[in-house]
Amino acid sequence: MHISQPPLTWCLLLGLLATTTTTSCSWPLPFDTDHSEPESIQLQTTRHLGLTPPLPANPTIWQDPNFGISLTRIPGGCFVMGENQGQPHNQPAHTVCLDEFWLAIHETTQSQWRQGMGSIPPQTVQHPTLPVENISWNEISSFISRLNQQSQARYRLPTEAEWEYACRELGQTLRYCGSQENPTPLAWFDRTVLTPQPVGTRQPNKLGLYDMNGNVWEWVADWYDENYYHHAPRHNPTGPEQGVAKVFRGGNILSELPFLRSTTRAQLWPERRNGLLGFRLAGKPP
């Protein structure tokens, strides 16, 4: 796989503003010119297969006493991941089954990053309750190692499959994270604000997860492979064994609606930082 190296900040910004047709960036930007397969067809398929489990009536939440990170339990289940139209790297729709996992209800904040690392890189705006951004995937790995030395929980990044399953409220057929038509109550996006917002200031999805769409993009664990969905394992896929770029998901404050799609994938080299790109943690409580 070859990925060229354009000016990343400019290319990513162009992608976020949905102007990919005018940019010469050759790395895959997360913009779908076609909309997803008609939801009625996807919904009929999902219901026929009996895949999505019921939403939990009473979420189980554990809070780290040292770092204030709140994890919620995500029940395991099967769902139809991806789509059959749109960008080729989002295809095909395929069945994935996941074991139970735990996911942070918020994006990691600047305060939590500073507590773990001692300092933070330059931010769009500095404030303890804002999501940390402008951090590389490799730096997140170092942060997680430090957390795991100081916490009783075992932290990691969610896999791409786990992220999409949680975004879509246990794999329901939703165009956005927690919404079929209008993500505005749940997400900061489309330049309604021009700087990141404190975590948790929009409504959560039905799993109690905030900012799965918008605010800042979120790194996930997987290496990127544009053809991975064609041969991904059914149970607990973790992405390719190797690659040159890592996946991120969810859109940010500048993103237009196509970038907020629950199936939209984007990628960047793990050693590179980019503004408005952060993360949320997965983990296992003690």
Secondary structure, 3 states (H helix, E strand, C coil): CCCCCCCHHHHHHHHHCCCHHHCCCCCCCCCCCCCCCCHHHHHHHHHHHCCCCCCCCCCCEEECCCCCCEEEEECCEEEEECCCCCCHHHCCCEEEEECCEEEECCCCEHHHHHHHHCCCCCCCCCCCCCECCCCCHHHHHHHHHHHHHHCCCEEECCCHHHHHHHHCCCCCCCCECCECCCCHHHCECCCCCCCCCCCCCCCCCCCCCCCCCECCEEEEEEECCCCHHHCCCCECCCCCCCCCCEEEECCCCCCCHHHHCCCCCEEECCCCCCCCEEECCEEECC
